């Protein structure tokens, strides 16, 4: 856009603002669409334990906000993982339509849809801000919707954990060789990268990680960030807390809705539900930022844990290994190749701006 047109546009904004303040809203277009007639009682399942901090709580907030905005016309009953269906059957349950919606993370479905993990987290991937930009306005969401369409599902950007931590270790990682033989609880692509540098990724359910680390069944574990990690008790049984979470730089959550059920809602309820999801998205990231700051300080003051950063050299090598891993995935699967291309294009598109803005901003914190 030329400067002249931009300025002209600003003048238009003034006129529009006047127009908005003076207009009477016309709701006639909604007449006959069940504005107040039908009540909708929906069920939501999650992959999180019932009332899980922030992630589970955000589902309760979603239900509360939707009920308030719709004056009770649409109500959502939230079930924790395992209360109605097993956690990892949420996708299937909403796809079939017995359940209207679910809160989860797309990398859980990587076995079924390998490309799906790009919409949750890939190592050295996007941070929360970049992820929101790619998904909301950078073409990512269109690809995600295309990917889930055969399953009768509409995915929504359901929030973000922010940058996670690199994990809890009982031995120091001073060079890439220190990953050799390291038994670590780390799922997904992060685990694949670990195995390529000589480590052994081990999958254990959340409930067993503490005991496994305490007994030396594993040497290390990643989980989320300081808040959830503290609640898990890891600061009491591990010596070193490493950062950054190279394997999950801005993990995105998803809210999936059964397409037919969504389309059966009158337009205003679809808008209410979409708005409430968007509110969850920003609220969740804010909660993670707030709680993680508070609990990192708590860990440092209360516990005998050494906070350590992975060296630049280690991160560089892990990043190289990640690129090889992603290229291999893209060669095996057409959908992954398509999503990976968009991911790479967007990374390049943002690179210069990120350096000049976010990266520069954070380097100022050392002044
Ligand atoms: Ca994690």
Boltz pocket constraint, residues with backbone or C-beta under 6 A from the ligand:
constraints:
  - pocket:
      binder: B
      contacts: [[A, 164], [A, 222], [A, 223], [A, 224], [A, 248]]
      max_distance: 6.0
